[in-house]
Amino acid sequence: MRILIVEDEKKVASFIKRGLEDENYQVTVSNDGVDGFRRANSGEYDLLILDYMLPKKDGLTVLQELREAGNQIPVLMLTAKAETADVVSALDAGADDFMVKPFVFNELQARVRALTRRSKQDRGAEIRFADLRLDPVNHKVWRGQVEIVLTAKEYSLLAYLVRNAGKTLSRANIADNCWEYPFETFTNIIDVYINYLRKKVDGDFPNKLIQTVRGKGYILKNG
Ligand code: CA
């Protein structure tokens, strides 16, 4: 499992690098956005840990350019300040998760584990629900004949909904299974992601599969 860290604060970068190397990840550090983009887009890494404020090119631009290039590498965004605006724009640009600095290593570890877990899990057969089809090996999704392009996080959320189709899932259930850590600050992140999924999965289709259960959570239901 190869991880790229793009972070100009040397102390933070080496703290993350050492911790992840102890967990047997192969880690490369890049110190600016231009070099970081080039490496991240090389296809050589399984996960990108991307700082928001970077010299030469900021993290948000790096992320936007990667997604525009069709690169779906899982991205964990780091942000120095707890500004919701930064977090939301990072998520809008296709970040899979985010962390606010300073953080303890255990928190980072949980997020890295969640984002890299898919390669271990992805050996099953296709998953289907209604006219939805999920390919767990390549993380591709179709509705009927239409391919739906999802980020890694959106995919894991949809896969969880499909595996539990017909059951009402609370935000806590979803957080436990798709994020592996509890939310305290940004509990609305689940709603944000459900909205992304709705736009992509249900957007143009008359039959809406992702439904809200008022006061309880969400359910994947056919009709
Ligand atoms: Ca920085």
Boltz pocket constraint, residues with backbone or C-beta under 6 A from the ligand:
constraints:
  - pocket:
      binder: B
      contacts: [[A, 7], [A, 8], [A, 9], [A, 51], [A, 52], [A, 53], [A, 54]]
      max_distance: 6.0
